[in-house]
Each structure stands twice: as C-alpha cells, then as structure tokens.
Amino acid sequence: MPARNDDLREALKRAASAFKAHGPEFALGGSYALWAWGGPEPVHDVDFVVAEPDAEAAALTLEKAGFRIERTPEDWLFKACVGDDFVIDVLHQLNGKPIDAQAIANAPELDVLAIRMRVLPATYVMTEKLTSLNEHNCDFAALLPSVRAVREQIDWPRLRADTAENPFATAFLFLADELGVTA
C-alpha cells in the first residue's frame, strides 16, 4: 500500500474517532464511502459529511483532535489538514443543497478500518458524483472503476431518476449501459 494511503487511512480513523467521541453526527462520503462498499481506494482525500448546522461543531472537534482547519473559498466545505497535506474534506452541502441530519441518520453503519461509522450508500454517492458533472468536470474514466466495483449496491432506476436532468450524467449512464456495468 502506498504511503499516501497509509496517511489517508490514519487521518480517516483519527477524524472518525474524534467525531464519534465528541460529535457531531457524521457519515463517510465520497470515494472512501464507495471504497467501503467495495470500490477502489482513493488516493486524493477523505470526505466526511455533516449536517449543515453542525459544520462549525465539526471544525472544532477536528481542531481539538490536532487537525489544522483550512477555510476554503467554497462555502460548502472546509478542509482538515495533517501536516502540509489537505486530507479531510468536511462537506455540509452537496451540489448546492444542504446536508440534513436525516441523510446522515439514514446512512447504514459499516466497520471501516475497524471503526463503526455511518457510510453514505453507493447510490447516494454516485448520484452526487453524477449530478456534479458539467462541461468543466466530466471525467468518466475516473468514475468507471468505482461504479463497476459497486454496481450491485446501486439502485439503478433511482440513480437514473435522480440524475435525469443532467445530460452529462445521462451520457455516463448510457456508457455504463453499453459497457454492461448496469446489467
């Protein structure tokens, strides 16, 4: 396993442990959520989600756990840093919509690196990833390995319905159909 993955795993465990001990409620999201469901392990960062009203409490918890909090120009997340790396993104909005406590409460619990935590379902994560596709961010090759790996966990009719208004998502799902991923 590359050293970067060791660092990401340690940061994931440290942040999850801090959230579990001191709140707020959270869920693992993004590519690490897909990894928890059987997808490829990411090498860029770890995403956690918290309800929008809990964003400041989450920042305080991670700061007390030794993370350096970096405020970004985007107003829907903050970064929690270890050393010089940005390794944890804490999101309180996805695609312009606030995350609510119910979305976190509905996430199933899984053991991730020996820590029991809520993990956003694969359909939820893929919906957010496909909804975010646009003319500036349209890398199907980055999505294919994950969707192929977690295809059994995806509610395909729901994913299609929830992303139907995004032509980039529609194109991705057409490609997935043609490659036999959705069969």
Steps between C-alpha positions, in 0.01 A plus 500: 500500500645843407600731785232749390229240568646429843479872577143525370392196699654638818332837443166328434527299823611801702219722373232231536616423854486869592149537354382188680640623832402866480243537219342607286325216318679427173522260211785391277437629149661532159744248359588356840131416549509317168819327618317385814237346267767322293635766262864587432685685775540871430837673522395865516303570818233380742150649499272518800156658502330676788165674520533864401419635849779279640783627278659725763473232768673258261783748440545547875507124562767444236703798616502360854611166352810669357387579147572843352176641362523667160207713388454489124344754264226243440238547770382140503801332663812546708824305497664338799873470448771280645844641431512678166242274337128561469368158579148542638220689326200559723199585287174647627349551153501277194433651160363817657258322734549499877559163660241434765520284808255248352733419208772413751264306727379296201854395403573138595775422748804306384833408653758712321859439604366340821288805590120477484363802312221609273587477131297668228341236275658437159190628319510826699871553431468421129199730472706785642800418281289481182300810587823696534611419145510800268700639210793581733490173696417202284752223559313177432822298523536595867145382577495171309717290734292602802161448339609166360622385842184600690243427231317243715441761770354760263127550457524564125140621444534747787842619378356560152198688637706714738751602230266522199526878472878493456596414139854407609361249747268363232798459267699322773213261570468431125870410493458281810209324327703444185789357703266260680561658841132553574387155388 
